[in-house]
Amino acid sequence: QVQLVESGGGLVEPGGSLLLSCVVSGRIFSVSTMAWYRQTPGSQRELVAELTYGGSRNYAESVKGRLAISSDNTKKVVGLHMTRVTPQDTAVYFCDVRAGSGAYWGQGIRVTVTS
């Protein structure tokens, strides 16, 4: 059974930094993309950052230059380094992995940016 478990969320002050991590367990193969999405109440889940198997990175316009996605060589850990956060970054963040074996989501982790 494949599981994605996010960690590293919590409270952070505006302008601060946070590192989210997602650990993938279970059998998964032919990973094509690893991504982070976020969702706020009443809104649709939106793509924040995406990392393709080929190493390309794509970011939402609102986070370019502030957030960075990364992965280890095994494709079992995906991180999201958040810097210069703003209250608009407050959301539940979800880890997403698309692979030949299927599409997988984590349970989500809350990030709250507040002074």
C-alpha positions as CSV (number, residue, x, y, z in Angstrom):
1,Q,0.0,0.0,0.0
2,V,1.4,3.4,-1.0
3,Q,1.3,6.2,1.5
4,L,2.4,9.8,1.3
5,V,3.0,11.5,4.6
6,E,3.6,15.2,4.8
7,S,5.3,17.0,7.7
8,G,6.8,20.3,8.6
9,G,3.7,22.5,8.6
10,G,2.6,24.8,11.3
11,L,2.7,28.5,12.2
12,V,5.1,30.9,10.6
13,E,5.4,34.7,10.7
14,P,5.2,36.7,7.5
15,G,8.6,36.9,5.8
16,G,9.7,33.7,7.5
17,S,10.6,30.3,6.1
18,L,9.3,26.7,6.4
19,L,10.3,23.4,4.9
20,L,7.6,20.9,4.1
21,S,8.5,17.2,3.5
22,C,6.6,14.3,2.0
23,V,7.8,10.8,2.5
24,V,6.5,8.2,0.1
25,S,6.3,4.6,1.4
26,G,5.2,1.4,-0.4
27,R,5.9,0.2,-3.8
28,I,5.8,2.8,-6.5
29,F,7.4,2.8,-9.9
30,S,7.9,5.0,-12.9
31,V,7.4,8.3,-11.2
32,S,6.6,11.0,-13.7
33,T,5.8,14.0,-11.5
34,M,6.0,15.0,-7.9
35,A,4.1,18.1,-6.9
36,W,2.7,20.2,-4.1
37,Y,-0.8,21.6,-4.2
38,R,-2.6,23.8,-1.7
39,Q,-6.2,24.5,-0.9
40,T,-8.0,27.1,1.2
41,P,-11.6,26.9,2.4
42,G,-14.0,27.5,-0.4
43,S,-11.4,27.3,-3.1
44,Q,-10.2,24.6,-5.5
45,R,-7.0,22.8,-4.9
46,E,-4.2,24.7,-6.9
47,L,-0.9,23.6,-8.1
48,V,2.0,25.3,-6.2
49,A,5.0,23.5,-7.6
50,E,5.8,20.5,-9.8
51,L,8.9,18.5,-10.4
52,T,9.0,16.2,-13.5
53,Y,11.0,13.1,-13.9
54,G,13.3,14.9,-16.3
55,G,14.1,17.6,-13.7
56,S,11.9,20.4,-14.9
57,R,10.3,22.6,-12.3
58,N,7.1,24.5,-12.7
59,Y,5.7,27.0,-10.2
60,A,2.5,29.0,-9.7
61,E,3.1,32.6,-10.5
62,S,2.3,33.6,-7.0
63,V,5.2,31.6,-5.5
64,K,7.9,32.0,-8.1
65,G,11.2,33.0,-6.5
66,R,9.9,32.2,-3.0
67,L,9.1,28.5,-3.0
68,A,11.3,25.7,-4.3
69,I,10.5,22.0,-4.8
70,S,13.1,19.3,-4.5
71,S,13.4,15.5,-4.4
72,D,16.0,13.0,-3.4
73,N,17.4,10.6,-5.9
74,T,15.1,7.8,-4.9
75,K,12.0,9.8,-5.6
76,K,10.8,8.8,-2.1
77,V,11.0,12.2,-0.5
78,V,9.8,15.5,-2.0
79,G,10.3,18.8,-0.2
80,L,8.9,22.3,-0.5
81,H,11.1,25.0,0.8
82,M,9.0,28.1,1.5
83,T,10.7,31.5,2.0
84,R,9.4,35.0,2.4
85,V,6.0,33.6,3.1
86,T,2.9,35.9,3.1
87,P,-0.5,35.4,4.7
88,Q,-1.7,34.4,1.2
89,D,0.4,31.3,1.6
90,T,-1.9,30.1,4.4
91,A,-3.5,26.8,3.2
92,V,-3.5,23.1,3.5
93,Y,-0.7,21.7,1.4
94,F,-0.9,18.3,-0.3
95,C,1.8,16.2,-1.7
96,D,1.0,14.6,-5.0
97,V,2.9,11.8,-6.9
98,R,2.0,10.6,-10.4
99,A,3.5,7.3,-11.5
100,G,3.1,4.4,-13.8
101,S,1.6,2.6,-10.8
102,G,-1.0,5.2,-10.1
103,A,-1.7,8.7,-8.7
104,Y,-1.3,9.3,-5.0
105,W,-2.1,12.1,-2.6
106,G,-1.1,12.8,1.0
107,Q,-3.5,13.7,3.7
108,G,-2.4,17.3,3.7
109,I,-0.7,19.5,6.2
110,R,-1.7,23.0,7.4
111,V,0.5,26.0,7.0
112,T,-0.6,29.2,8.7
113,V,1.2,32.5,8.1
114,T,0.4,34.9,10.9
115,S,2.0,37.5,13.1
